[in-house]
Amino acid sequence: MDEQVYTALTFVELTTVHYHHEDPFGLLNAYITLIPIGIAIGVLTLVMFRRDVRTISILLGLFMSEATNYVLKKSIKEHRPQMWKELRGKQSYGMPSSHSQFMFFFATLMTLFYLRKKINFKSQKLPLISLIGLYILAASVAYSRVHLYYHTSKQVFFGSMVGLILGFIWYNVIEKLFRPYLFPLIINHPIGKYFYLRDTSSIDNLLKFEYTNAMRAIELNSKNKHF
């Protein structure tokens, strides 16, 4: 009876990560390989609380990258390493690596936003440190997929290259199509106004802008209470 129940159970592949219990770096790589999920949740959280259309376009880009990866996997039909079949008991396509593609897509997009002065930092060293750290994370995630036997080196390499290319393409879609034509329509539409959607891409220093306006509102509210 217990054996029948065990063989009938399955799992959600989104977060289940296998690693060899004798591998000293297995657990570390298992956590590293989950970084894309954390980034996706972070971007979704920003969308919900900031309602900024450029952040929404970044989230749409992540969905676009994943959809492209799905089509490529189904078209190329290259299987994952044999270890995958031994772990999961089934075959699965692995070309290109979706985790590697996700990370290098996101890293490329953030790099272009900074280089084109679309993201501003008060410090000159912070952006360089942030971008280097982002690419280290991307490379770490790519390595973890090979280390944990989910992908071959070739699948990870091509996933990274596809992510770089799509990141460059999507940046230009945002800046040359969405920003001048689509963003104004969205924020001025009754539905956009109802959900408080806004475009902050033209503000040079968003943190300073929000801080200044928040302090003014606090001071004005304090003065009104005295009257």
DRENSE-245517 format. One record per atom (N, C-alpha, C, O): residue in one letter; x, z, y. Coordinates in steps of 0.05 Angstrom, whole numbers, plus 5000, padded with zeros to 4 digits. Layout:
! residues N
AXZY...
//
This chain:
! residues 227
M501750004976M500050005000M501750005025M501249845044D503750185026D505550195049D507049935053D507449845076E507849805031E509349555033E507449335044E508449155059Q504949335037Q503049135047Q502649165076Q502448965091V502349415086V502049465114V504449375130V504249245151Y506849435119Y509349365133Y509549055136Y510348965157T509048915114T509348615116T507148495133T507548265142A504948635138A502848525155A503348565184A502148435201L505148755191L505648815219L507548605231L509148485218T507148555257T508848375272T509548505299T508948745302F510648365317F511448485343F511248275365F511048035360V511348375390V511348205413V514248125419V515948305424E514847865420E517647785423E518747815451E521147795455L516947865470L517847875498L519948095503L521848045518T519648325491T521448545496T522948645472T524748815474T522248555448T523648645424T526348515422T526548265421V528448675421V531248575419V532548695395V532648945393H533648525378H535148625355H538148645361H539248475376Y539448835350Y542348855351Y543349005327Y541949165315H545848955319H546949075295H547649365301H548949425322H546749555284H547049835290H550049925290H550650135300E551749765277E554549835277E556149705300E558549745303D554849545315D556149405338D556349595361D554249685372P558749665370P559049865392P557949765419P557249925436F557749495422F556649385447F553849265443F552749135461G552649315420G550049205414G547849305432G546349155444L547749575435L545649685452L545949605481L543949545495L548449595491L548949515519L547949225523L546549175543N548649045505N547748775507N544748745504N543548565516A543548915489A540648915486A539248975512A537248855519Y540349165527Y539249235553Y539849015574Y538148945590I542248905572I542948685591I541148445588I540348325608T540448385563T538848145558T536048175569T534547975571L535248415576L532548465587L532548445618L530348475630I534748395630I534948385660I533048175672I531748235692P532647935660P530747745671P527947855674P526547795693I527148025655I524448145657I524248325681I522248335695G526448485685G526448665709G526348505735G524948585753I527848285736I527748115761I525048005765I524048005788A523747905744A521047785747A519047995757A517447935774I519248235746I517448455754I518048525784I516148575799G520648525791G521348585819G520248385838G519148455859V520448125832V519347915849V516347935851V515147895872L515047985828L512148015828L511248245845L509248235859T512748465844T512148695861T512348635890T510648715906L514448485898L514848405926L512448225935L511548255957V511548045917V509347875924V506848035930V505447985949M506348235913M503948395916M503948565941M501848605953F506248675948F506348865971F507148735997F506348836018R508548505997R509448386021R507748146029R507448086053R506448016010R504747786015R506147566030R504847426046D508647526025D510247316039D510247066023D510747065999V509546836035V509246586021V511846486009V511846345989R514146546022R516646456011R517346615985R518346495966T516646865985T517047025961T515246915939T516046905915I512846845946I510946725927I512146465915I511846405892S513446305933S514546055924S516946105904S517345945886I518346325908I520546395890I519346465862I520346375842L517146615862L515746685837L514746435823L515046405799L513646245839L512745995827L515045835816L514745705795G517345855829G519745725818G520645835791G521445685774L520446095788L521046225762L519146125740L520046075718F516646095747F514645995728F515345705721F515145615698M516045545742M516745265738M519145245720M519245075702S521145415724S523545405707S522845475678S523945345660E521145675674E520345745646E518745525633E519145465609A517045385649A515445165638A517244935630A516844805609T519244875647T521144665641T522744735616T523244555599N523544985613N525045065589N523345035564N524444945543Y520745095566Y519045065543Y518844775534Y518944715510V518544595554V518344315548V520944205536V520944055517L523244295546L525844205536L526244305507L527144155490K525444555502K525744655475K524044505455K525044435433K521644445462K519844295444K520744005441K520043875421S522143905461S523043625460S525643595444S525943415428I527543775449I530143765437I530043865408I531243745390K528544075403K528044185377K530644265362K530944215338E532444395377E534844495364E534444795358E533744955375H534844865332H534345135323H536345335333H538645265341R535545585333R537345805340R539345845317R539145725296P541346025321P543246085299P541746185275P539546295277Q543046165252Q541746245226Q541146545226Q539146625213M542646705241M542046985242M539247045253M538047245245W538346875271W535646905282W533546895259W531747065258K533846695242K531946665220K532046905201K530046995191E534447015197E534747245180E533347495192E532247665178L533447515219L532247745232L529247715234L527747905228R528347485242R525447435247R523947325224R521447335223G525447205205G524047085182G522746825188G520946735174K523646685210K522446425217K524446275234K526346385244Q523946015237Q525545845253Q524445845282Q522045875286S526245795301S525345785329S527345615344S529745605338Y526345475364Y528045295380Y529545455402Y528445645414G532045385406G533745535425G535145365445G536745485461M534745105446M536144935466M534244835487M532344695481P534644925513P536745095523P535845385524P533545445520S537745575528S537145855530S535445915555S536345855577S533146035551S531346085573S532446315590S532146315615H533646515578H534746745593H537046645612H537046725635S538746485601S540946375617S539946205640S540846215662Q537946035633Q536745865653Q535446025675Q535745955699F533946225668F532646405687F534646525707F534246515731M536746645696M538646785713M540146605731M540546675755F541046375722F542546195739F540746045759F541645965780F538246005752F536245905771F535946095794F536046015818F535546345788F535146555808F537646585825F537446605850A539946595813A542546635827A543046405846A543846445869T542446155837T542845925854T541045925878T541845865900L538545995873L536546005894L537346205916L537146145940M538146445907M538946655926M541446575942M541746625965T543346435928T545746345941T545146145963T546246165985L543445955957L542745745977L541245866001L541645786023F539446055995F538046196017F540046326036F539746326060Y542046456024Y544046596041Y545846396056Y546246426080L546846196042L548645996055L547345846077L548545766097R544745796074R543245646095R542045836115R540345756131K542946086115K542146286135K539146356133K537946426153K537946326109K535146396106K534846696098K532646806100I537046816090I537047106085I539347226101I541647136098N538747416118N540847536135N541447816127N539747976119F544047886128F544948156123F546348266148F547648126162K545948526153K547248646175K550248656171K551848626189S551048706146S553848726138S554848446130S553348296118Q557448386134Q558548136126Q559548156097Q559747946084K560248386088K561248416061K559048446040K559348376017L556748566048L554548616030L553548356016L553248365991P553148136030P552147896017P554047795996P553247705974L556647796002L558647695983L558647875958L558747765936I558548135962I558448315939I555948275923I556048275898S553648235937S551148195923S551147945907S550147945884L552147725918L552147465904L554047475880L553347375859I556347595884I558247615862I557047785839I557147715816G555748005847G554348175827G552148025813G551748065789L550747855827L548547695815L549547505794L548347475773Y551747375801Y552947185781Y554247325758Y554247225735I555247565762I556347725740I554047795721I554347785697L551747875733L549347935717L548447685701L547847705677A548447455715A547547215701A549447145678A548447075656A552047165682A553947115661A553747315638A554047245615S553147565646S552847775626S550347725608S550447765584V548247645621V545747585605V546347345587V545547355563A547647145597A548346905580A550046995556A549546905534Y552047155562Y553747255540Y552247415519Y552647395495S550447585529S548847755511S547247595492S546747685469R546247365500R544647195482R546347095458R545347065436V548847045464V550646955442V551547195425V551647175401H552147415439H553047655425H550947755405H551647855384L548447735413L546247835396L545147625377L543147665364Y546547395376Y545847175357Y543147045362Y541946935344Y542247055387Y539746915394Y540246625401Y538446455399H542646565410H543346295418H546246225411H547846405407T546745965409T549545885407T550745855435T549345865455S553345835436S554745805462S553745545476S553545545501K553345335461K552345085473K549645115485K549145015507Q547845255472Q545145305482Q545245465508Q543645415527V546945665509V547245825533V548445665556V547545685579F550445495550F551745335570F549745145583F549545125607F548245005566F546344805577F544044955591F542944845611G543245185582G541245335596G542145415624G540645405644S544645495626S545845565652S545945325671S545245345695M546745095660M546844845677M544144755686M543844675709V542144775669V539444705676V538444895698V537144805717G539045145696G538245345716G539545285743G538145295764L542145205743L543445135768L542144895781L541644895806I541644695766I540444445776I537544495787I536944415809L535944635771L533244695780L533244875805L531444845822G535145065807G535245235830G535745075855G534545125876F537644875853F538144705876F535744535884F535044505907I534444425864I532044255869I529844425881I528544335900W529344655870W527044825880W527544925908W525644955924Y530044985915Y530645065942Y529844845962Y528644905982N530544595955N529844375973N526844325974N525844245995V525444375952V522544355952V521344555972V519544495987I522344805971I521345015988I521944946018I520144966034E524444876024E525244846052E524344576064E523844566088K524144366048K523444106059K520544026055K519543836067L519144166037L516344096032L514444326037L512644306053F515044556024F513244786027F513244896055F511144936067R515644956065R515845096091R514644946114R513145056129P515244686118P514144546141P511244456138P509844426158Y510344416114Y507644296110Y505644486096Y503344506105L506544616075L504644776059L504345056070L502045156071F506545186078F506345466087F504345496111F502745676110P504545326132P502645356154P499645326145P497945466155L499145146126L496445116117L495445366102L493145446105I497245486086I496445716070I495845956088I493846086085I497746026107I497346266123I495146236143I494046446153N494345996151N492245956170N489545906157N487445896170H489545876131H487045836116H485546106114H486746316113P482846096115P481246346113P482046526089P482046766090I482646396066I483446546042I486146676047I486546906039G487946536059G490546646065G490346886084G491747076081K488646856104K488247076123K486847316110K487447546116Y485047266091Y483747476077Y485647646061Y485447896060F487647516049F489647656032F492147736048F494047826037Y492047696075Y494247766093Y496847626085Y499047746087L496647376077L499047226071L500547156097L499247096117R503147146096R504747106120R507246956113R508146946090D508446826133D510946686130D513046816148D512946786173T514946956136T517047096151T519646946151T521747056160S519646696141S522146546139S523446486165S525846426166S521946486187S523046416213S524246656228S525346626250I523846896217I524847136230I527747186221I528347206197D529547206240D532447226234D533147476219D534447466199N532247706229N532847956216N530248096211N529148246227L529148056186L526548156179L526448466179L524548586188L528548596169L528648886168L528449006196L526949196200K530048896214K530048996241K527348946255K526349116269F526248706250F523648636261F521448826252F519948926269E521348886226E519349066216E519749346225E517849496231Y522349426226Y522949696236Y522049736265Y520849936272T522749546282T522149556310T519149566315T518149736331N517649396301N514749396304N513449646293N511449736304A514549746272A513449996260A513850226279A512050396283M516250246291M516750466310M515050446335M514150646345R514550196344R512850156367R509950256361R508650376377A509050186337A506350266329A506150566327A504050686334I508150696317I508150986315I508151116342I506651306347E509751016360E509851116388E507151076402E506251256416L505950846398L503450786411L501250966400L499551066415N501351006374N499351176361N499651466371N497651606374S502151556374S502651826384S501651866412S500552076419K502051666429K501151676457K498151686459K496951836475N496751526442N493851526442N492651786433N490551866443K494051926415K493052186406K493152396428K491452576430H495152366446H495452566468H493252526488H492452716502F492152276490F490052226509F487352296496F485252276509
//
